[in-house]
């Protein structure tokens, strides 16, 4: 397996759920002195995670920000540049931040362009702009590996009724990072679908989704213990990164690892 080395890890949506787990689990497989830049809207949760991780031999910075604004994207990039050290061997950006959107309605009800644009700004535009800013801040150079991970979903490939915003955002992000991989042969790009996770999002899915069949499917999965823990899915993600055998730009589902 490839070592992740002494890394600069930028993780969006890091305050809870899968993002928080990425931060904690990746911190265990990088070398001492690695740097973590944790980004989320929830300052209290971020600072609690920072305190927990700072007990290890790591440098941990937090950025409390709403990534739908350009100011936030620039703040994250600036913080990463300031925290970067000359002995960093690997820059890894985890584009995890995102939201489900309004799943209580069907496609024909989304008549407000402002509402749709606001969703896409946070879930699509910010991921592209942050990635572009990070790649410019840390350009290709000898001895520095660069990797971009997009936290994807089955919804990037399969339509789910009443999930038009979420499916659209995930599909757009997948293609965005596939293009990035084609444009940058030296860059490692992974679209990773973590599967149905046992997180706070499950309550929203089971109580607010307009499509009854989807509500019932997730309720059954929960009752039968078929939801994945964030730790189990993250272990698969780390395995992919350490083995480093995937084709750059590919969409890989947790169940295929």
Secondary structure, 3 states (H helix, E strand, C coil): CCCCCCEEEEEECCCCHHHHHHHHHHCCCCCCCCEEEEEECCHHHHHHHHHHHCCCCCEEEEEECCCCCHHHHHHHHHHHHHHCCCCCCEEEEEECCCCCCCCCCCHHHCCCHHHHHHHHHHHHHHHHHHHHHHHHHCCCECCEEEEEEEEECHHHCCCCCCCHHHHHHHHHHHHHHHHHHHHCCCCEEEEEECCCECCCHHHHHHHHCCCHHHHHHHHHHHHCCCCECHHHHHHHHHHHHHHCCCCCCCEEEHHHC
